[in-house]
Amino acid sequence: MLNKSVKPLTLVDLAVVLAVTAGVFFFFVRMVQVLDYHWDWQAIPGYFLFKDPETGRFHANMLLQGFGTTLKLSIWSMGIAFVLGTLSGIMGARGGFIGQMISRFYVETVRNIPSLVLVILFYYFVSSQFLDAMGLDQWVRNQSAPVTRAISLLLAESGQINAFVSAAAALAIYEGAYISEIVRGGINGVSGGQWEAAWSLGLSPFNTFRLVILPQAFRRAAFPLAGQFISTIKDSAIVSVISVQELTFQGMELMAATFLTFEIWITITLLYFILTFSLSRTISFFEKRMAIRQ
Amino acid sequence: MFDMKKVLMAVGLILLMPLALCLAGETGDRLSKESVIEKIQKDKVIRVGMSTFVPWAMKDKQGKLVGFEIDVARQLAKDMGVDVEFVPTAWSGIIPALMTGKFDVIIGGMGITAQRNLKVNFTTPYDYSGMSMVAHRKKAQGFSSLADFNKKDVNVAVRMGTTAEQAARKFLPKASLRLFENESQALQELNLGRVHAVVSSAPMPVFHALKYPDKLFVPLEENFTKEPIGFAIRKGDPDAVNFFNNWIINQHASGFLKEKKAFWFESRDWEDLVK
């Protein structure tokens, strides 16, 4: 463990805690008064799981399905963004003139387009040209039942696959631009002395990069990268505009049908928080482990 | 003297004639092959674009789609001998999504308007809807006509991109409009008393007023517009228009549409399905 001494609680700390608690309490009291809202939390658990009256088995309902889609979407786009961003970052730091130009072009273009616009452009123009024209959804429909099930487990059902793939690609391209800058900064941050030391040991330039520079660069980039992954989860909410059935979309559909506006928004907020908070806790756990190893 | 040019042109025309006739025949052939009807039958699935609108289309407690449109689309698919796949789509993007081929047809309570018709083709109406209004008891006290709401300091909430928005602009030009992506947001604004009224397709305003009788009321006795509702398909597909039109005429004649309309719009038997 790290040697961190626990400081004793002072009067000031106590006052701050009390003030915050009072503030939160007052906020909720006011909210209930001002809104004059008929709270109805009873229906909410049913939107996670429902019991099939015939078989007596439980099935995932809209919110849980949406949560699953958000999770799948985040994992796919993070994975692709990581590959894309690392390649572009390496090109930006170590590539020749052309490589650096390509990397800069990618990063500057994507970073200067709002993510919402990028998602919509991708869905209506790029995906219409490729995914729809290739008939990806029809191909999925024609597969045998186990294959279709596997695809719907990993990606999405046939009816939603084009939108899902398009959303994952757009998000990956968007996040990849930020990852590219993080990786480039990490590589450039490794001191020149490391290169010279590796050369003097007789390592080839490629091996120097692979064995000496990149591991150090990634250690530097690890925590900004982790932050970017958390951002990806939050950014995934914007793909609801192209009707990908992720958590936000499902929540809005539910609100349109039930008018339980606040209950559903609060539930969605909690779900995103659970996802991002547990990820950030996991990361700080590894952060501590790595700090010890160093 | 022969004019060599004219002769050559005449000969050329005679030679081209059969080709032109062939092309004309092929155009008809090509049109029917490219029709979405052909595609639906080949793929064995009809993809229907829709958006949640109570009680046209909504998810029930088990996450299954139910509603008037859903019944219509299911029956249509059954009669075509294909499966149906619903593509829930945000209303503001539903026409671009149809135009770029994200689904085959919109069956989503879409009112037939001239502006929309410039972008897509509509079938003959399978239903008629009208605009109605639900108002806040305190804010809109004593309001009982459209003229009462057509004032500068009156706020009206509507769902963006709907015919409700157009109706509000036309009938309440002086009132200030607040636009929302979803109906539930507009209604929330009304429940909080931030707007005087919500304009929306019947029967939703009446249902909503019945739910909060101490807070809301229905100021107008009758719907103030009557709107034809049709299926929307991509342009340039006469076969599909013909097929869907005749299907709709048949369903009017057999009483199917009337029966479904009575269930979803005049009764509230379905409410247990949803909540």
Interface residues (C-beta under 8 A of the other chain):
Chain A: V34 L35 D36 Y37 H38 A43 G46 Y47 F50 D52 H59 N61 M62 Q65 I120 Y124 S128 D132 Q138 R141 S158 G159 Q160 N162 A163 S240 V241 I242 S243 Q245 F249 M252 E253 L254 M255 A256 A257 T258 F259 T261
Chain B: D43 V45 R47 S51 T52 F53 V54 M58 K59 K61 Q62 G63 E85 F86 V87 P88 T89 A90 G93 P96 A97 T100 G101 K102 E181 N182 E183 S184 Q185 L187 Q188 N191 L192 G193 H208 K211 Y212 K215 V274 K275
